[in-house]
Amino acid sequence: MIKSDFWRAFVRNKGAVLGLVILIAIVVLAAFASVFFPGDPWEMATAPFQPPLSEDALLGSDMLGRDIASGIAHGARVSLLIGLTSTAAALAIGVTLGALAGFHGGKVDDAIMRFTELFQTIPNFVLAVVLVAIFTPSLTTIVAAIAIVSWPPLARLARAEFLSLRSREFVQAAITTGQSNTTIILRQILPNSLSPIIVSASLMVATAILLESSLSFLGLGDPNAMSWGYMIGAARTVIRQAWWMSVFPGLAIVLTVLALNLVGEGLNDALNPKLARSRG
Amino acid sequence: MLGFARLFASRLVKAAAILIAIVVMNFFLVHAAPGDPAMVMAGEAGAADEKFVAQLREQFGLDRPLYEQLGTYVGKIVQGDLGFSYRQQRPVWDILAERLPATLVLTLTAFLLALAAGVALGTLAAVAVGTWADSAITVIALLAYATPIYWIGLMLSLLFSIQLGWLPAFGYETIGAGYTGLAHVADVAVHLILPVITLALFYMAGYARLTRASMLEVRGLDFVKTAKAKGLTQSRIVTRHVLRNAILPVITVAGIQAGQLVGGSILIETVFAWPGIGRLAFEAVLQRDYQVLLGIFLVTSIMVILFNILTDILYGLVDPRIQVSQ
């Protein structure tokens, strides 16, 4: 019942459907990257500087003869993987802090919000660059750095939800029946505050992918993982001679991030129907 | 005016607290950075024996307890000493000071352009709600949100400098042209166009969306109906009544996003070889020059705090309620 309502609201948003279709295509491309493009994307596949639509490189080859199309397919894996895991990590930090602040209020709330404000003031991309550079680039450090710079909005959101739900009757009832704070937070309030958190999380995956691509553009990507940002960064100096090396990976990023943003808006319409309708 | 002064003072206190926290954080990052400064110095001096390293450690207080080192560090920062870059053999502050003006010009221009153009486009979309202009602005905003700014920069330079040859692709001025006075300013301004537009585009999209939503909300409020009933002209209602109130949340968000704008300048300066601290950050990453990188972290954080104060002042100037209490 709820599910079919959800779908009906989601499908009403044409952009969201388009986004979902693109997203599924990218997930398939990532999942079957080694089937579509067997072999190492770092290996020389053809002659260097092949333009697009050449015989053995549909999207052309780069200055070392690596296949651009293969790089994009394998790069999709890295982007999606980092986008999802770093969002999960940011959710863990942000929702925990926000829940504690909103539930306890008072001094705990004050302290946590000051801490959040500090992290919102720090230029987050600069901090991510510093963290990855100091702790050497790898998938783990990149995920950790992205999570560390992106949790504050989630904390604010979770805090606002917890603050408003805390005074509702069902929570008061749970308190009088003597349930522990942990139970109330996890079993009573959290399930009821999930929809806005899910919407922001879906948008955060998009931001995380942009952040990862920016880091690898600067040469701070995992040296063993082919990524879209790395491809653009490496091709930057030869853009005059070979536009395709930077254009196609860039389009891949735009499509992925756009699809995620559209799906996020669709989720918003479907999960917060009142808000969507009042927005007209 | 009193309310504004009080608000401003409380913001300054807050800014100072945040600054102290950032300095402490920077200290711990300096400690986490690989490479013992004593070892590096010994390496530079060409003598790496135990005794010499220990002597250096004592001389620079590296054998002291952590809190004592923190005290020394804070003391140095207060005096403007941000450490020493062993790679460049120069004090970090000297390197940064040389690059700072270029970054300030770039980020300030982009910030003001994003705010002005974003509010203008958002107002246009709100006034023309439901028309093609509104949809066009919404679609552009959606695209700008999904595109990595360094890639926009590359594409714009591919189009406007490489294909069309209208604008310089990189740099701060024409090398070897030797312009002076107004000609020099014009030369720098031409070089500034692409980096500023690239940096501003993303934020402009966000402010346009926000202005549109905020104006549509304010438009339905009672005081706007009153203004209409008084028989004021449409343009006067939009500019004096709706926009003035609708712009407040935009300024708040602009202040919050200042940090991202400053961070984005690393990418933009890298793409356009703009000789500011963003480009310096890229070079420091390549050379693994952690002292310079941490100096940049501190200086950009201070820049964000200054941007926040600037937006507070803007807010105070625009907010109609503060005028009323005068």
Interface residues (C-beta under 8 A of the other chain):
Chain A: R114 E117 L118 Q120 T121 I122 P123 N124 F125 V126 L127 V129 V130 L131 A133 I134 F135 T136 A206 L210 S213 S214 F217 L218 G219 L220 G229 I232 R236 I239 R240 W243 S246 V247 G250 I253 V254 V257 L258 N261 L262 R279 G280
Chain B: A17 I18 A21 I22 M25 L29 A32 A33 P34 L142 L143 Y145 A146 T147 P148 I149 Y150 W151 L154 M155 S157 L158 I162 A213 L216 I256 G259 Q260 V262 G263 G264 I266 L267 T270 V271 A281 F282 A284 V285 L286 R288 Y290 L293 L294 I296 F297 T300 S301 M303 V304 I305 N308
